[in-house]
């Protein structure tokens, strides 16, 4: 069993008493330690920050018990991450650094680049990374530990029936009308002629850049990457694995301040100019020229989707098979075209949660019907608005009803599995928390949810 040294007991006693106040005798708490788990501390400011975030989302649920629940969650996080370290669960520095880099770049984009992020925090990127690296490591350790605890959790039909029968009949959920909807999407392909035109344009721009034209100006005027164009094509720093392979290879290979050769990726044609190297990161700007979709390309894709619809109507292929084989929207295509409920991954979706355009289409369909092809605009995998041809299939539609196993088996399966996971995790926590020294500040000692956490004989 894990035991805390005498030093850590002394450390725990000292830090819990170490409440910092605004002025001696003022009684106004700036920050302080409200919990100790082994050699780790939980600050008053951490609890207050999450409490205020909770109130922003649920302003009518103000309660001191929320702070108790937040502290309990913090102790649980410490337990999971500490046990992961003791058990030496696999977590490489490369994975931590990769996750940290992804998050830094995500937030940098929200502030218009790394410089904007540095200005917001008043710190350099390296300082921001240093401050957050331990938090990223802790988060990943928790994930690894939870996966280890819950990896074998499954539910049988008997488990699902037992779970459902245990629900008080007056507490059974009420479900509104739900539908199962699938789609086949055909995105027009770029023609060879369109690619030739785009290549000619990027070639001319590259010649101008080599002859001395300003890269930032060219990017602002001509680049089809509108997000970076306003920054003169600036992409900030990025590491390996963050860009598509062809782009990354060229960015790291091209000499600083030089102009790259023309690079083709799934986005189009690029010219890249590295600005600075920093270890395994490069700061670069680029110009993107995307081949255009022409009317003839759109017409070709309409002919293709019409032929697919005819094959389905002739029973030569099922809708789900056709979606897997032909749909260019791979996320739904892999599921046979079916849309999923974002709350639980179920294929049955409350009708009032459908996208408005799909809701309007299925109003004219009966279960088993398929719509005619329509030209519509969607967001592709890169988040760009694109015109596509789409047909919608309505597989089923249920009436509003109280939950039952026949109509709601998938929901009950998900709920039963989640219930089993929660109970398994609770048993693991109850067993393993006793191995560690835990102490909470006086104002939390009356919290019912924390009664079982504190170490005895303090």
C-alpha positions in Angstrom: 0.0 0.0 0.0 1.2 3.5 -0.8 2.2 5.5 2.3 3.0 9.2 2.7 6.2 10.1 4.4 6.4 12.1 7.6 7.6 15.0 5.5 4.5 15.0 3.4 2.3 14.9 6.5 4.1 18.0 7.8 3.8 19.6 4.3 0.0 19.0 4.3 -0.4 20.6 7.7 1.6 23.6 6.7 0.0 24.3 3.4 -3.6 24.0 4.7 -2.8 26.6 7.3 -1.2 28.9 4.7 -4.2 31.1 3.7 -3.1 34.3 2.0 -5.1 37.4 2.8 -5.3 40.8 1.2 -4.1 42.6 4.4 -3.3 41.4 7.8 -6.6 41.1 9.8 -8.8 42.0 6.8 -10.2 38.5 6.5 -10.4 38.9 2.7 -9.1 35.7 1.1 -7.1 36.2 -2.1 -6.1 32.5 -2.4 -5.4 29.6 -0.2 -5.1 25.8 -0.2 -8.4 24.0 0.3 -7.4 20.5 -0.3 -4.3 18.2 -0.2 -4.0 14.9 -2.0 -0.7 13.1 -1.2 1.9 15.8 -2.1 -0.5 17.7 -4.4 -2.5 20.8 -3.5 -5.9 22.2 -4.6 -6.2 26.0 -4.4 -9.2 28.1 -3.5 -8.9 30.0 -6.8 -9.2 26.7 -8.8 -12.6 26.0 -7.0 -13.8 29.5 -7.5 -12.9 29.7 -11.1 -14.9 26.5 -11.9 -17.7 27.7 -9.7 -18.0 31.0 -11.6 -17.9 29.1 -14.9 -20.7 26.8 -13.7 -22.8 29.9 -12.7 -22.4 31.4 -16.2 -23.9 28.2 -17.7 -26.5 27.6 -14.9 -27.2 31.0 -13.2 -30.2 29.7 -11.3 -28.3 26.9 -9.6 -26.2 28.9 -7.2 -25.3 26.6 -4.2 -22.4 26.0 -1.8 -22.8 22.2 -2.5 -21.5 22.9 -6.0 -18.2 24.0 -4.5 -18.2 20.7 -2.6 -18.8 18.7 -5.8 -16.0 20.7 -7.6 -13.5 19.9 -4.8 -14.5 16.2 -4.9 -13.9 16.2 -8.7 -10.5 17.8 -8.1 -9.6 15.1 -5.6 -10.8 12.4 -8.1 -8.6 13.9 -10.8 -5.6 13.9 -8.4 -6.3 10.2 -7.6 -6.5 9.2 -11.2 -3.3 11.0 -12.3 -1.3 9.9 -9.3 -2.3 6.3 -9.7 -1.4 6.5 -13.4 2.1 7.8 -12.5 2.5 5.0 -9.9 1.4 2.3 -12.3 3.7 3.8 -15.0 1.0 4.0 -17.6 2.4 4.8 -21.1 2.7 8.5 -21.7 5.7 9.8 -23.7 7.1 13.4 -23.8 6.3 13.4 -27.5 2.6 12.9 -26.9 2.5 15.6 -24.2 4.3 18.0 -26.4 2.2 17.2 -29.4 -1.0 17.7 -27.4 0.3 21.0 -25.9 1.3 22.2 -29.4 -2.1 21.5 -30.8 -3.8 23.4 -28.1 -1.4 26.4 -28.3 -2.0 26.6 -32.1 -5.7 26.3 -31.6 -5.8 29.2 -29.2 -3.3 31.2 -31.3 -5.7 31.0 -34.2 -8.5 32.5 -32.0 -6.2 35.5 -31.3 -5.0 36.0 -34.9 -1.6 34.3 -34.4 1.0 33.6 -31.7 1.8 37.2 -31.3 -1.8 38.0 -30.4 -1.9 35.1 -27.9 1.4 36.4 -26.3 -0.1 39.8 -26.0 -3.3 38.5 -24.4 -1.4 36.5 -21.8 1.5 38.9 -21.4 3.9 36.0 -21.8 6.0 34.4 -24.5 4.8 31.2 -26.2 7.6 29.2 -24.4 6.4 30.6 -21.0 2.7 29.7 -21.8 3.8 26.2 -22.7 5.9 25.9 -19.6 2.8 27.0 -17.5 0.4 24.6 -19.1 2.6 21.5 -19.7 2.0 19.9 -16.3 -1.8 20.5 -16.7 -1.7 18.7 -20.1 0.3 15.9 -18.6 -2.2 15.5 -15.8 -5.1 15.5 -18.2 -3.5 12.8 -20.3 -2.6 10.7 -17.3 -6.2 10.8 -16.1 -7.4 9.7 -19.6 -5.0 6.8 -19.5 -6.1 5.7 -16.1 -9.8 5.9 -16.9 -9.3 3.9 -20.0 -7.5 1.2 -18.1 -10.3 1.0 -15.5 -13.1 1.0 -18.0 -11.6 -0.7 -21.0 -13.4 -4.1 -20.5 -16.9 -2.6 -19.6 -19.6 -4.1 -21.8 -23.3 -4.8 -21.2 -25.3 -7.9 -22.2 -29.0 -8.0 -23.2 -29.6 -9.2 -19.6 -27.8 -6.2 -18.1 -29.8 -3.8 -20.3 -33.1 -5.5 -19.3 -32.1 -5.4 -15.6 -31.2 -1.7 -15.9 -34.5 -0.8 -17.6 -36.6 -2.8 -15.1 -34.9 -1.1 -12.2 -36.1 2.3 -13.3 -39.2 3.5 -11.4 -42.1 3.5 -13.9 -43.0 7.0 -12.9 -39.4 8.1 -13.7 -39.2 6.6 -17.3 -38.2 9.3 -19.8 -40.6 10.7 -22.3 -39.2 10.8 -25.9 -40.5 13.1 -28.6 -40.9 12.0 -32.2 -37.6 10.6 -33.5 -36.4 9.8 -37.0 -33.6 7.8 -38.6 -32.2 9.7 -41.5 -29.4 8.9 -44.0 -27.9 10.8 -46.8 -25.7 10.4 -49.9 -23.6 13.3 -50.9 -21.8 13.8 -54.1 -19.3 16.7 -54.2 -18.4 17.9 -57.7 -14.8 16.9 -58.7 -12.3 19.4 -59.8 -11.6 19.0 -63.6 -8.2 18.8 -65.1 -8.9 22.1 -66.9 -9.6 23.8 -63.6 -6.4 22.4 -62.1 -4.4 23.6 -65.1 -5.8 27.1 -64.7 -5.0 27.2 -60.9 -1.5 25.9 -61.6 -0.9 28.6 -64.2 -2.0 31.3 -61.8 0.2 30.1 -58.9 3.1 29.8 -61.3 2.7 33.4 -62.3 2.5 34.5 -58.6 5.6 32.5 -57.8 7.5 34.2 -60.6 6.5 37.6 -59.2 7.6 36.7 -55.7 11.0 35.5 -57.0 11.4 38.8 -58.9 10.9 40.7 -55.6 7.2 41.3 -55.1 6.1 41.5 -51.4 4.9 38.1 -50.1 2.5 39.6 -47.6 0.9 41.7 -50.3 0.5 38.9 -52.7 -1.1 36.7 -50.0 -3.5 39.4 -49.0 -4.7 40.0 -52.6 -4.6 36.5 -54.1 -4.6 33.7 -51.5 -7.7 31.5 -51.3 -6.9 30.8 -47.6 -8.9 33.7 -46.3 -8.1 32.9 -42.7 -4.3 33.5 -43.2 -4.6 36.0 -46.1 -5.6 38.8 -43.8 -2.3 38.1 -41.9 -0.3 38.3 -45.1 -0.4 34.5 -45.4 1.1 34.1 -41.9 0.5 30.6 -40.3 2.5 31.2 -37.1 4.7 28.4 -35.7 3.8 24.8 -36.3 5.4 21.5 -35.6 5.6 18.2 -37.3 2.3 16.4 -37.8 0.2 19.6 -37.7 0.0 20.2 -41.4 -0.7 17.9 -44.3 2.4 15.9 -45.2 3.2 17.6 -48.6 2.9 21.0 -47.0 4.9 20.1 -43.9 7.8 18.5 -46.0 8.2 21.6 -48.1 8.0 24.0 -45.2 10.8 22.2 -43.3 12.9 21.7 -46.4 12.8 25.2 -47.9 15.5 27.6 -46.7 14.5 30.5 -44.4 13.1 33.5 -46.3 13.3 31.5 -49.6 10.3 30.8 -51.9 9.3 27.1 -52.1 8.5 25.2 -55.2 4.8 24.9 -56.0 3.3 22.4 -53.5 0.1 20.5 -54.3 -2.1 19.3 -51.4 -5.8 18.3 -51.1 -6.5 22.0 -50.6 -4.9 23.2 -53.8 -1.6 24.7 -54.8 0.7 26.5 -52.3 3.8 28.7 -52.3 5.5 28.6 -48.9 8.0 31.0 -47.4 9.6 29.9 -44.1 10.3 32.8 -41.8 12.0 31.3 -38.8 13.0 27.9 -37.3 12.7 27.0 -33.6 13.8 23.5 -32.9 11.3 21.2 -34.5 9.0 24.0 -35.3 8.8 26.4 -38.3 7.2 29.8 -38.7 5.9 30.2 -42.2 3.6 32.1 -44.5 1.9 30.8 -47.7 -0.2 31.6 -50.7 -3.0 29.1 -51.7 -4.7 28.9 -55.1 -7.6 26.5 -55.2 -8.9 25.0 -58.4 -12.4 26.2 -59.1 -15.5 24.2 -59.6 -17.3 25.0 -62.9 -20.9 24.5 -64.0 -19.8 21.4 -66.1 -18.3 19.8 -63.0 -21.6 20.4 -61.1 -23.6 18.9 -63.9 -21.4 15.8 -64.0 -22.0 15.2 -60.3 -25.8 15.6 -60.8 -25.7 12.9 -63.4 -23.7 10.6 -61.0 -26.2 11.0 -58.1 -29.2 10.5 -60.4 -27.7 7.2 -61.6 -27.1 6.1 -57.9 -30.7 6.9 -57.0 -31.9 4.9 -60.0 -29.8 1.9 -58.9 -31.4 2.1 -55.4 -34.9 2.3 -56.8 -34.2 -0.7 -59.0 -33.0 -2.6 -55.9 -29.6 -3.1 -57.5 -28.1 -1.7 -54.3 -29.4 -0.7 -50.9 -29.2 2.9 -49.7 -26.7 2.1 -47.0 -24.4 0.2 -49.4 -24.6 3.0 -51.9 -23.7 5.6 -49.2 -20.7 3.5 -48.1 -19.5 3.1 -51.7 -20.3 6.4 -53.3 -20.9 9.2 -50.8 -18.1 11.7 -50.8 -19.0 12.8 -47.2 -17.0 10.1 -45.5 -18.1 10.8 -41.9 -21.7 9.7 -42.6 -20.8 7.5 -45.6 -18.9 5.1 -43.3 -22.1 4.7 -41.3 -24.2 3.9 -44.3 -25.1 7.5 -44.7 -26.9 7.8 -41.3 -26.8 11.0 -39.3 -26.1 10.5 -35.6 -27.5 12.1 -32.4 -24.6 14.2 -31.1 -25.7 13.5 -27.5 -25.3 9.7 -27.6 -24.2 8.6 -31.0 -27.6 7.0 -31.6 -29.0 6.9 -35.1 -32.4 8.0 -33.7 -32.6 11.8 -33.6 -35.4 13.9 -32.0 -37.1 15.5 -34.9 -36.8 19.0 -33.4 -33.0 18.6 -33.3 -32.6 17.9 -37.0 -31.0 20.6 -39.2 -33.8 22.8 -40.6 -33.0 22.0 -44.3 -33.2 18.2 -43.6 -36.4 18.6 -41.5 -38.1 20.4 -44.4 -37.1 17.6 -46.8 -38.4 14.7 -44.7 -41.7 16.4 -44.1 -42.6 15.2 -47.6 -41.3 11.7 -47.1 -42.8 8.5 -45.6 -40.6 5.9 -43.9 -38.7 4.0 -46.6 -38.9 7.0 -49.1 -35.9 8.8 -50.6 -35.8 12.4 -51.8 -34.9 13.6 -55.3 -31.4 14.9 -55.7 -31.0 18.6 -54.7 -28.1 21.0 -55.0 -27.2 22.4 -51.6 -24.4 24.0 -49.6 -22.6 22.2 -46.7 -19.4 22.5 -44.8 -16.7 20.0 -46.0 -14.1 18.3 -43.7 -11.9 21.4 -43.9 -14.8 23.7 -42.7 -15.3 25.2 -46.1 -18.7 25.9 -47.7 -19.1 23.8 -50.8 -21.9 23.0 -53.2 -22.9 19.4 -53.3 -25.7 17.2 -54.6 -27.6 15.3 -51.9 -30.4 12.8 -51.5 -32.1 12.0 -48.2 -33.5 8.7 -47.0 -36.1 8.4 -44.2 -35.7 5.0 -42.6 -38.1 5.3 -39.7 -40.1 7.8 -37.7 -41.4 7.1 -34.2 -44.4 8.7 -32.4 -43.8 10.5 -29.0 -43.8 7.9 -26.3 -42.7 6.9 -22.8 -39.4 4.9 -23.0 -39.7 1.2 -23.6 -37.2 -1.6 -24.6 -38.7 -2.3 -28.0 -38.4 1.3 -29.4 -35.5 2.6 -27.3 -33.2 -0.4 -26.9 -30.2 1.6 -28.2 -30.8 4.4 -25.7 -31.1 1.9 -22.9 -28.0 0.1 -24.0 -26.0 3.4 -23.9 -27.5 4.3 -20.5 -26.9 0.9 -19.0 -23.3 0.9 -20.1 -22.8 4.4 -18.7 -24.3 3.4 -15.4 -22.0 0.3 -15.3 -19.0 2.6 -16.0 -20.0 5.0 -13.3 -20.4 2.2 -10.7 -17.1 0.6 -11.7 -15.3 3.9 -11.4 -16.9 4.7 -8.1 -15.8 1.3 -6.7 -12.3 1.9 -8.0 -12.2 5.3 -6.3 -13.5 3.9 -3.0 -10.8 1.2 -3.0 -7.8 3.3 -4.1 -8.4 6.7 -2.4 -7.6 5.0 1.0 -4.0 4.5 -0.1 -3.4 8.2 0.0 -3.4 11.0 2.5 -6.3 13.4 1.9 -7.2 16.6 3.8 -9.7 19.4 3.1 -9.9 22.9 4.6 -12.4 23.5 7.5 -15.1 25.1 5.4 -15.4 21.9 3.4 -15.4 19.4 6.2 -19.2 19.5 6.4 -19.7 18.6 2.7 -21.6 15.3 2.5 -19.9 14.4 -0.7 -16.4 14.7 0.9 -17.1 12.8 4.2 -15.6 9.6 2.9 -12.5 11.2 1.4 -10.5 12.6 4.4 -7.9 10.4 6.0 -8.8 9.4 9.5 -6.8 10.1 12.7 -5.5 13.5 11.5 
